[in-house]
Amino acid sequence: MSELDRLQDFISAALRRRRDLSRDPVIVAQAEREIHATSHFSPARHLEIYREQFWLRHTQSLLEDFPGIAGILGQSDWERLVEEYLLAQPPASFSLRDLGEKLPAFLESADFLPQRELVLDMARLEWAHIEVFDAPALPPLAPESVATLDEEALASARLLLSPALRLLDLSYPVPELRNRLLSAKGSLVDLPLPEPSPTRLVLYRRELSTVHCRLRRAPFTLLEALSRGVSLGNACEAACALGEREAASVEREVATWFADWVARGFIVGVR
Protein backbone atom coordinates (compact mmCIF):
# COMPACT_ATOMS: atom_id res chain seq x y z
CA MET A 1 0.00 0.00 0.00
CA SER A 2 1.38 3.41 -0.97
CA GLU A 3 1.48 6.37 1.37
CA LEU A 4 -1.35 7.97 -0.59
CA ASP A 5 -3.51 4.83 -0.34
CA ARG A 6 -2.87 4.64 3.40
CA LEU A 7 -3.77 8.29 3.89
CA GLN A 8 -6.96 7.93 1.82
CA ASP A 9 -8.01 4.89 3.86
CA PHE A 10 -7.46 6.78 7.09
CA ILE A 11 -9.47 9.81 5.97
CA SER A 12 -12.25 7.67 4.47
CA ALA A 13 -12.65 5.70 7.69
CA ALA A 14 -12.60 8.87 9.78
CA LEU A 15 -15.30 10.56 7.71
CA ARG A 16 -17.63 7.60 8.25
CA ARG A 17 -17.29 7.81 12.03
CA ARG A 18 -20.57 8.92 13.55
CA ARG A 19 -19.27 10.93 16.51
CA ASP A 20 -16.99 13.91 17.04
CA LEU A 21 -13.46 12.85 16.13
CA SER A 22 -11.95 14.99 18.88
CA ARG A 23 -13.29 12.46 21.39
CA ASP A 24 -11.07 9.72 20.00
CA PRO A 25 -7.43 10.16 21.09
CA VAL A 26 -6.21 7.63 18.51
CA ILE A 27 -7.79 9.60 15.65
CA VAL A 28 -6.51 12.88 17.08
CA ALA A 29 -2.96 11.51 17.32
CA GLN A 30 -3.01 10.13 13.78
CA ALA A 31 -4.46 13.38 12.43
CA GLU A 32 -1.56 15.23 14.06
CA ARG A 33 0.85 13.02 12.13
CA GLU A 34 -0.94 13.09 8.78
CA ILE A 35 -2.57 16.53 8.43
CA HIS A 36 -1.02 19.98 8.62
CA ALA A 37 -2.38 22.38 11.20
CA THR A 38 -3.21 26.02 10.40
CA SER A 39 -3.44 29.11 12.50
CA HIS A 40 -7.20 28.59 12.73
CA PHE A 41 -7.73 24.83 13.08
CA SER A 42 -5.96 21.81 14.49
CA PRO A 43 -5.50 18.75 12.26
CA ALA A 44 -8.33 16.94 14.05
CA ARG A 45 -10.61 19.97 13.62
CA HIS A 46 -9.86 20.05 9.88
CA LEU A 47 -10.90 16.42 9.65
CA GLU A 48 -13.96 16.97 11.83
CA ILE A 49 -15.27 19.69 9.49
CA TYR A 50 -15.19 17.26 6.57
CA ARG A 51 -16.75 14.51 8.69
CA GLU A 52 -19.66 16.77 9.61
CA GLN A 53 -20.19 17.71 5.95
CA PHE A 54 -20.08 14.06 4.90
CA TRP A 55 -22.98 13.21 7.21
CA LEU A 56 -24.96 16.37 6.52
CA ARG A 57 -24.75 15.98 2.76
CA HIS A 58 -25.55 12.28 2.70
CA THR A 59 -28.41 12.42 5.18
CA GLN A 60 -29.91 15.37 3.31
CA SER A 61 -29.64 13.49 0.02
CA LEU A 62 -31.51 10.51 1.49
CA LEU A 63 -34.18 12.83 2.86
CA GLU A 64 -34.67 14.35 -0.59
CA ASP A 65 -34.98 10.91 -2.21
CA PHE A 66 -37.14 9.25 0.48
CA PRO A 67 -39.45 11.91 1.92
CA GLY A 68 -42.25 9.39 2.38
CA ILE A 69 -40.17 7.20 4.67
CA ALA A 70 -39.09 10.21 6.72
CA GLY A 71 -42.71 11.29 7.06
CA ILE A 72 -43.84 7.88 8.31
CA LEU A 73 -41.04 7.46 10.82
CA GLY A 74 -40.62 10.90 12.32
CA GLN A 75 -37.29 12.49 13.15
CA SER A 76 -35.94 10.09 15.79
CA ASP A 77 -36.52 6.82 13.92
CA TRP A 78 -35.52 8.41 10.61
CA GLU A 79 -32.18 9.56 12.04
CA ARG A 80 -31.50 6.11 13.45
CA LEU A 81 -32.39 4.46 10.15
CA VAL A 82 -30.14 6.75 8.11
CA GLU A 83 -27.25 6.37 10.55
CA GLU A 84 -27.42 2.57 10.61
CA TYR A 85 -27.87 2.39 6.84
CA LEU A 86 -24.86 4.58 6.06
CA LEU A 87 -22.72 2.67 8.53
CA ALA A 88 -23.77 -0.67 7.02
CA GLN A 89 -23.73 0.52 3.39
CA PRO A 90 -21.17 3.32 3.01
CA PRO A 91 -21.35 5.17 -0.32
CA ALA A 92 -19.76 3.19 -3.12
CA SER A 93 -20.56 5.52 -6.04
CA PHE A 94 -19.33 8.97 -6.99
CA SER A 95 -22.97 9.98 -7.53
CA LEU A 96 -25.42 10.74 -4.71
CA ARG A 97 -28.11 9.44 -7.03
CA ASP A 98 -27.06 5.88 -6.11
CA LEU A 99 -26.95 6.47 -2.36
CA GLY A 100 -30.32 4.86 -1.57
CA GLU A 101 -30.06 1.93 -3.97
CA LYS A 102 -29.65 -0.63 -1.17
CA LEU A 103 -32.07 0.96 1.26
CA PRO A 104 -35.07 -1.27 0.40
CA ALA A 105 -32.96 -4.40 0.96
CA PHE A 106 -31.58 -2.95 4.21
CA LEU A 107 -35.11 -2.28 5.47
CA GLU A 108 -36.02 -5.95 5.18
CA SER A 109 -33.93 -6.66 8.27
CA ALA A 110 -34.41 -3.35 10.13
CA ASP A 111 -36.46 -4.91 12.92
CA PHE A 112 -36.20 -1.83 15.15
CA LEU A 113 -38.51 0.18 12.89
CA PRO A 114 -42.21 0.63 13.61
CA GLN A 115 -44.49 -0.05 10.64
CA ARG A 116 -41.60 -1.77 8.86
CA GLU A 117 -43.72 -3.34 6.09
CA LEU A 118 -45.31 0.02 5.31
CA VAL A 119 -41.88 1.69 5.32
CA LEU A 120 -40.49 -1.03 3.04
CA ASP A 121 -43.30 -0.50 0.52
CA MET A 122 -42.64 3.24 0.60
CA ALA A 123 -38.91 2.64 0.02
CA ARG A 124 -39.62 0.44 -2.99
CA LEU A 125 -41.91 3.09 -4.45
CA GLU A 126 -39.51 5.96 -3.86
CA TRP A 127 -36.48 4.12 -5.24
CA ALA A 128 -38.55 3.16 -8.31
CA HIS A 129 -39.27 6.87 -8.84
CA ILE A 130 -35.52 7.50 -9.04
CA GLU A 131 -34.87 4.60 -11.42
CA VAL A 132 -37.74 5.50 -13.73
CA PHE A 133 -36.82 9.18 -13.87
CA ASP A 134 -33.22 8.41 -14.88
CA ALA A 135 -33.91 5.51 -17.27
CA PRO A 136 -33.23 5.77 -21.02
CA ALA A 137 -36.08 6.92 -23.24
CA LEU A 138 -37.05 4.53 -26.04
CA PRO A 139 -39.81 5.02 -28.62
CA PRO A 140 -42.94 2.89 -28.11
CA LEU A 141 -43.64 -0.21 -30.16
CA ALA A 142 -44.95 0.54 -33.64
CA PRO A 143 -48.22 -1.41 -34.21
CA GLU A 144 -47.00 -2.62 -37.60
CA SER A 145 -44.23 -4.55 -35.81
CA VAL A 146 -46.76 -7.19 -34.79
CA ALA A 147 -49.44 -6.71 -37.44
CA THR A 148 -47.83 -9.23 -39.79
CA LEU A 149 -47.28 -11.96 -37.18
CA ASP A 150 -49.53 -15.00 -37.40
CA GLU A 151 -51.12 -16.47 -34.27
CA GLU A 152 -48.30 -18.95 -33.61
CA ALA A 153 -45.56 -16.34 -34.05
CA LEU A 154 -47.42 -13.89 -31.84
CA ALA A 155 -47.81 -16.45 -29.06
CA SER A 156 -44.07 -17.18 -29.07
CA ALA A 157 -43.05 -13.50 -29.35
CA ARG A 158 -41.27 -11.81 -26.47
CA LEU A 159 -42.28 -8.21 -25.91
CA LEU A 160 -39.69 -5.76 -24.60
CA LEU A 161 -40.80 -3.36 -21.90
CA SER A 162 -39.58 0.19 -21.54
CA PRO A 163 -36.52 0.65 -19.30
CA ALA A 164 -38.40 3.63 -17.82
CA LEU A 165 -41.00 1.34 -16.24
CA ARG A 166 -41.20 -0.48 -12.91
CA LEU A 167 -43.79 -2.95 -11.65
CA LEU A 168 -44.54 -2.85 -7.93
CA ASP A 169 -46.60 -5.45 -6.08
CA LEU A 170 -47.17 -3.73 -2.72
CA SER A 171 -49.07 -4.50 0.46
CA TYR A 172 -50.04 -0.89 1.21
CA PRO A 173 -51.49 1.99 -0.87
CA VAL A 174 -48.34 4.08 -0.44
CA PRO A 175 -48.71 6.42 -3.46
CA GLU A 176 -51.65 8.20 -1.84
CA LEU A 177 -49.88 8.35 1.53
CA ARG A 178 -46.77 9.79 -0.11
CA ASN A 179 -48.79 12.48 -1.85
CA ARG A 180 -50.48 13.44 1.43
CA LEU A 181 -47.12 13.60 3.21
CA LEU A 182 -45.61 15.79 0.51
CA SER A 183 -48.61 18.11 0.70
CA ALA A 184 -48.29 18.22 4.49
CA LYS A 185 -44.54 18.89 4.16
CA GLY A 186 -43.59 15.61 5.80
CA SER A 187 -45.79 15.81 8.90
CA LEU A 188 -47.99 12.88 9.90
CA VAL A 189 -50.12 15.05 12.19
CA ASP A 190 -53.78 14.26 11.46
CA LEU A 191 -52.72 11.81 8.74
CA PRO A 192 -53.77 8.27 9.71
CA LEU A 193 -51.59 5.47 8.41
CA PRO A 194 -53.32 3.28 5.83
CA GLU A 195 -54.45 -0.25 6.46
CA PRO A 196 -52.90 -3.03 4.33
CA SER A 197 -54.46 -3.26 0.90
CA PRO A 198 -52.95 -5.07 -2.13
CA THR A 199 -51.65 -2.41 -4.49
CA ARG A 200 -50.28 -3.32 -7.92
CA LEU A 201 -48.65 -0.44 -9.72
CA VAL A 202 -46.96 0.38 -12.97
CA LEU A 203 -44.62 3.32 -12.45
CA TYR A 204 -43.51 4.98 -15.69
CA ARG A 205 -42.27 8.26 -17.08
CA ARG A 206 -44.50 10.65 -18.94
CA GLU A 207 -42.57 13.58 -20.38
CA LEU A 208 -40.49 14.80 -17.41
CA SER A 209 -42.62 13.31 -14.64
CA THR A 210 -42.96 9.88 -13.08
CA VAL A 211 -46.56 8.73 -12.86
CA HIS A 212 -48.28 5.51 -11.93
CA CYS A 213 -51.37 3.54 -12.76
CA ARG A 214 -52.99 0.71 -10.85
CA LEU A 215 -53.58 -2.67 -12.42
CA ARG A 216 -55.86 -5.51 -11.49
CA ARG A 217 -54.31 -8.86 -10.68
CA ALA A 218 -54.58 -10.45 -14.14
CA PRO A 219 -53.06 -7.64 -16.26
CA PHE A 220 -50.35 -7.09 -13.64
CA THR A 221 -49.42 -10.78 -13.71
CA LEU A 222 -49.30 -10.74 -17.50
CA LEU A 223 -47.14 -7.62 -17.64
CA GLU A 224 -44.85 -8.90 -14.88
CA ALA A 225 -44.30 -12.15 -16.82
CA LEU A 226 -43.41 -10.15 -19.92
CA SER A 227 -40.88 -8.16 -17.88
CA ARG A 228 -39.10 -11.45 -17.11
CA GLY A 229 -38.78 -12.33 -20.81
CA VAL A 230 -41.66 -14.83 -20.88
CA SER A 231 -43.31 -15.27 -24.27
CA LEU A 232 -46.64 -13.58 -24.84
CA GLY A 233 -48.49 -16.91 -24.95
CA ASN A 234 -46.98 -18.11 -21.68
CA ALA A 235 -47.58 -14.73 -20.05
CA CYS A 236 -51.27 -14.97 -20.94
CA GLU A 237 -51.36 -18.50 -19.55
CA ALA A 238 -49.86 -17.27 -16.28
CA ALA A 239 -52.62 -14.69 -15.97
CA CYS A 240 -55.32 -17.22 -16.85
CA ALA A 241 -53.99 -19.63 -14.22
CA LEU A 242 -55.01 -17.19 -11.49
CA GLY A 243 -58.60 -18.39 -11.70
CA GLU A 244 -61.72 -18.54 -13.85
CA ARG A 245 -62.57 -14.88 -13.40
CA GLU A 246 -59.06 -13.79 -14.38
CA ALA A 247 -59.04 -16.17 -17.38
CA ALA A 248 -62.30 -14.68 -18.62
CA SER A 249 -60.86 -11.20 -18.13
CA VAL A 250 -57.78 -12.07 -20.21
CA GLU A 251 -59.88 -13.45 -23.04
CA ARG A 252 -62.22 -10.48 -23.02
CA GLU A 253 -59.85 -7.57 -22.37
CA VAL A 254 -56.31 -8.48 -23.42
CA ALA A 255 -56.49 -6.52 -26.68
CA THR A 256 -57.63 -3.41 -24.78
CA TRP A 257 -54.81 -3.80 -22.27
CA PHE A 258 -52.19 -3.98 -24.98
CA ALA A 259 -53.59 -1.00 -26.86
CA ASP A 260 -53.36 1.02 -23.65
CA TRP A 261 -49.86 -0.21 -22.82
CA VAL A 262 -48.55 0.64 -26.28
CA ALA A 263 -50.15 4.08 -26.09
CA ARG A 264 -48.48 4.73 -22.72
CA GLY A 265 -45.10 3.56 -24.04
CA PHE A 266 -44.85 0.44 -21.84
CA ILE A 267 -43.87 -1.78 -24.78
CA VAL A 268 -40.92 -0.76 -26.92
CA GLY A 269 -40.03 -3.82 -29.01
CA VAL A 270 -40.77 -7.39 -30.03
CA ARG A 271 -38.54 -10.32 -30.82
C-alpha positions as CSV (number, residue, x, y, z in Angstrom):
1,M,0.0,0.0,0.0
2,S,1.4,3.4,-1.0
3,E,1.5,6.4,1.4
4,L,-1.4,8.0,-0.6
5,D,-3.5,4.8,-0.3
6,R,-2.9,4.6,3.4
7,L,-3.8,8.3,3.9
8,Q,-7.0,7.9,1.8
9,D,-8.0,4.9,3.9
10,F,-7.5,6.8,7.1
11,I,-9.5,9.8,6.0
12,S,-12.2,7.7,4.5
13,A,-12.7,5.7,7.7
14,A,-12.6,8.9,9.8
15,L,-15.3,10.6,7.7
16,R,-17.6,7.6,8.2
17,R,-17.3,7.8,12.0
18,R,-20.6,8.9,13.5
19,R,-19.3,10.9,16.5
20,D,-17.0,13.9,17.0
21,L,-13.5,12.8,16.1
22,S,-11.9,15.0,18.9
23,R,-13.3,12.5,21.4
24,D,-11.1,9.7,20.0
25,P,-7.4,10.2,21.1
26,V,-6.2,7.6,18.5
27,I,-7.8,9.6,15.7
28,V,-6.5,12.9,17.1
29,A,-3.0,11.5,17.3
30,Q,-3.0,10.1,13.8
31,A,-4.5,13.4,12.4
32,E,-1.6,15.2,14.1
33,R,0.9,13.0,12.1
34,E,-0.9,13.1,8.8
35,I,-2.6,16.5,8.4
36,H,-1.0,20.0,8.6
37,A,-2.4,22.4,11.2
38,T,-3.2,26.0,10.4
39,S,-3.4,29.1,12.5
40,H,-7.2,28.6,12.7
41,F,-7.7,24.8,13.1
42,S,-6.0,21.8,14.5
43,P,-5.5,18.8,12.3
44,A,-8.3,16.9,14.1
45,R,-10.6,20.0,13.6
46,H,-9.9,20.1,9.9
47,L,-10.9,16.4,9.6
48,E,-14.0,17.0,11.8
49,I,-15.3,19.7,9.5
50,Y,-15.2,17.3,6.6
51,R,-16.7,14.5,8.7
52,E,-19.7,16.8,9.6
53,Q,-20.2,17.7,6.0
54,F,-20.1,14.1,4.9
55,W,-23.0,13.2,7.2
56,L,-25.0,16.4,6.5
57,R,-24.8,16.0,2.8
58,H,-25.6,12.3,2.7
59,T,-28.4,12.4,5.2
60,Q,-29.9,15.4,3.3
61,S,-29.6,13.5,0.0
62,L,-31.5,10.5,1.5
63,L,-34.2,12.8,2.9
64,E,-34.7,14.4,-0.6
65,D,-35.0,10.9,-2.2
66,F,-37.1,9.2,0.5
67,P,-39.4,11.9,1.9
68,G,-42.3,9.4,2.4
69,I,-40.2,7.2,4.7
70,A,-39.1,10.2,6.7
71,G,-42.7,11.3,7.1
72,I,-43.8,7.9,8.3
73,L,-41.0,7.5,10.8
74,G,-40.6,10.9,12.3
75,Q,-37.3,12.5,13.1
76,S,-35.9,10.1,15.8
77,D,-36.5,6.8,13.9
78,W,-35.5,8.4,10.6
79,E,-32.2,9.6,12.0
80,R,-31.5,6.1,13.4
81,L,-32.4,4.5,10.1
82,V,-30.1,6.8,8.1
83,E,-27.3,6.4,10.5
84,E,-27.4,2.6,10.6
85,Y,-27.9,2.4,6.8
86,L,-24.9,4.6,6.1
87,L,-22.7,2.7,8.5
88,A,-23.8,-0.7,7.0
89,Q,-23.7,0.5,3.4
90,P,-21.2,3.3,3.0
91,P,-21.3,5.2,-0.3
92,A,-19.8,3.2,-3.1
93,S,-20.6,5.5,-6.0
94,F,-19.3,9.0,-7.0
95,S,-23.0,10.0,-7.5
96,L,-25.4,10.7,-4.7
97,R,-28.1,9.4,-7.0
98,D,-27.1,5.9,-6.1
99,L,-26.9,6.5,-2.4
100,G,-30.3,4.9,-1.6
101,E,-30.1,1.9,-4.0
102,K,-29.6,-0.6,-1.2
103,L,-32.1,1.0,1.3
104,P,-35.1,-1.3,0.4
105,A,-33.0,-4.4,1.0
106,F,-31.6,-2.9,4.2
107,L,-35.1,-2.3,5.5
108,E,-36.0,-5.9,5.2
109,S,-33.9,-6.7,8.3
110,A,-34.4,-3.3,10.1
111,D,-36.5,-4.9,12.9
112,F,-36.2,-1.8,15.1
113,L,-38.5,0.2,12.9
114,P,-42.2,0.6,13.6
115,Q,-44.5,-0.1,10.6
116,R,-41.6,-1.8,8.9
117,E,-43.7,-3.3,6.1
118,L,-45.3,0.0,5.3
119,V,-41.9,1.7,5.3
120,L,-40.5,-1.0,3.0
121,D,-43.3,-0.5,0.5
122,M,-42.6,3.2,0.6
123,A,-38.9,2.6,0.0
124,R,-39.6,0.4,-3.0
125,L,-41.9,3.1,-4.5
126,E,-39.5,6.0,-3.9
127,W,-36.5,4.1,-5.2
128,A,-38.5,3.2,-8.3
129,H,-39.3,6.9,-8.8
130,I,-35.5,7.5,-9.0
131,E,-34.9,4.6,-11.4
132,V,-37.7,5.5,-13.7
133,F,-36.8,9.2,-13.9
134,D,-33.2,8.4,-14.9
135,A,-33.9,5.5,-17.3
136,P,-33.2,5.8,-21.0
137,A,-36.1,6.9,-23.2
138,L,-37.0,4.5,-26.0
139,P,-39.8,5.0,-28.6
140,P,-42.9,2.9,-28.1
141,L,-43.6,-0.2,-30.2
142,A,-45.0,0.5,-33.6
143,P,-48.2,-1.4,-34.2
144,E,-47.0,-2.6,-37.6
145,S,-44.2,-4.5,-35.8
146,V,-46.8,-7.2,-34.8
147,A,-49.4,-6.7,-37.4
148,T,-47.8,-9.2,-39.8
149,L,-47.3,-12.0,-37.2
150,D,-49.5,-15.0,-37.4
151,E,-51.1,-16.5,-34.3
152,E,-48.3,-18.9,-33.6
153,A,-45.6,-16.3,-34.0
154,L,-47.4,-13.9,-31.8
155,A,-47.8,-16.4,-29.1
156,S,-44.1,-17.2,-29.1
157,A,-43.1,-13.5,-29.3
158,R,-41.3,-11.8,-26.5
159,L,-42.3,-8.2,-25.9
160,L,-39.7,-5.8,-24.6
161,L,-40.8,-3.4,-21.9
162,S,-39.6,0.2,-21.5
163,P,-36.5,0.7,-19.3
164,A,-38.4,3.6,-17.8
165,L,-41.0,1.3,-16.2
166,R,-41.2,-0.5,-12.9
167,L,-43.8,-3.0,-11.6
168,L,-44.5,-2.8,-7.9
169,D,-46.6,-5.4,-6.1
170,L,-47.2,-3.7,-2.7
171,S,-49.1,-4.5,0.5
172,Y,-50.0,-0.9,1.2
173,P,-51.5,2.0,-0.9
174,V,-48.3,4.1,-0.4
175,P,-48.7,6.4,-3.5
176,E,-51.7,8.2,-1.8
177,L,-49.9,8.4,1.5
178,R,-46.8,9.8,-0.1
179,N,-48.8,12.5,-1.9
180,R,-50.5,13.4,1.4
181,L,-47.1,13.6,3.2
182,L,-45.6,15.8,0.5
183,S,-48.6,18.1,0.7
184,A,-48.3,18.2,4.5
185,K,-44.5,18.9,4.2
186,G,-43.6,15.6,5.8
187,S,-45.8,15.8,8.9
188,L,-48.0,12.9,9.9
189,V,-50.1,15.0,12.2
190,D,-53.8,14.3,11.5
191,L,-52.7,11.8,8.7
192,P,-53.8,8.3,9.7
193,L,-51.6,5.5,8.4
194,P,-53.3,3.3,5.8
195,E,-54.5,-0.3,6.5
196,P,-52.9,-3.0,4.3
197,S,-54.5,-3.3,0.9
198,P,-53.0,-5.1,-2.1
199,T,-51.7,-2.4,-4.5
200,R,-50.3,-3.3,-7.9
201,L,-48.6,-0.4,-9.7
202,V,-47.0,0.4,-13.0
203,L,-44.6,3.3,-12.5
204,Y,-43.5,5.0,-15.7
205,R,-42.3,8.3,-17.1
206,R,-44.5,10.7,-18.9
207,E,-42.6,13.6,-20.4
208,L,-40.5,14.8,-17.4
209,S,-42.6,13.3,-14.6
210,T,-43.0,9.9,-13.1
211,V,-46.6,8.7,-12.9
212,H,-48.3,5.5,-11.9
213,C,-51.4,3.5,-12.8
214,R,-53.0,0.7,-10.9
215,L,-53.6,-2.7,-12.4
216,R,-55.9,-5.5,-11.5
217,R,-54.3,-8.9,-10.7
218,A,-54.6,-10.4,-14.1
219,P,-53.1,-7.6,-16.3
220,F,-50.4,-7.1,-13.6
221,T,-49.4,-10.8,-13.7
222,L,-49.3,-10.7,-17.5
223,L,-47.1,-7.6,-17.6
224,E,-44.8,-8.9,-14.9
225,A,-44.3,-12.1,-16.8
226,L,-43.4,-10.2,-19.9
227,S,-40.9,-8.2,-17.9
228,R,-39.1,-11.4,-17.1
229,G,-38.8,-12.3,-20.8
230,V,-41.7,-14.8,-20.9
231,S,-43.3,-15.3,-24.3
232,L,-46.6,-13.6,-24.8
233,G,-48.5,-16.9,-25.0
234,N,-47.0,-18.1,-21.7
235,A,-47.6,-14.7,-20.0
236,C,-51.3,-15.0,-20.9
237,E,-51.4,-18.5,-19.6
238,A,-49.9,-17.3,-16.3
239,A,-52.6,-14.7,-16.0
240,C,-55.3,-17.2,-16.8
241,A,-54.0,-19.6,-14.2
242,L,-55.0,-17.2,-11.5
243,G,-58.6,-18.4,-11.7
244,E,-61.7,-18.5,-13.9
245,R,-62.6,-14.9,-13.4
246,E,-59.1,-13.8,-14.4
247,A,-59.0,-16.2,-17.4
248,A,-62.3,-14.7,-18.6
249,S,-60.9,-11.2,-18.1
250,V,-57.8,-12.1,-20.2
251,E,-59.9,-13.5,-23.0
252,R,-62.2,-10.5,-23.0
253,E,-59.9,-7.6,-22.4
254,V,-56.3,-8.5,-23.4
255,A,-56.5,-6.5,-26.7
256,T,-57.6,-3.4,-24.8
257,W,-54.8,-3.8,-22.3
258,F,-52.2,-4.0,-25.0
259,A,-53.6,-1.0,-26.9
260,D,-53.4,1.0,-23.6
261,W,-49.9,-0.2,-22.8
262,V,-48.5,0.6,-26.3
263,A,-50.1,4.1,-26.1
264,R,-48.5,4.7,-22.7
265,G,-45.1,3.6,-24.0
266,F,-44.9,0.4,-21.8
267,I,-43.9,-1.8,-24.8
268,V,-40.9,-0.8,-26.9
269,G,-40.0,-3.8,-29.0
270,V,-40.8,-7.4,-30.0
271,R,-38.5,-10.3,-30.8
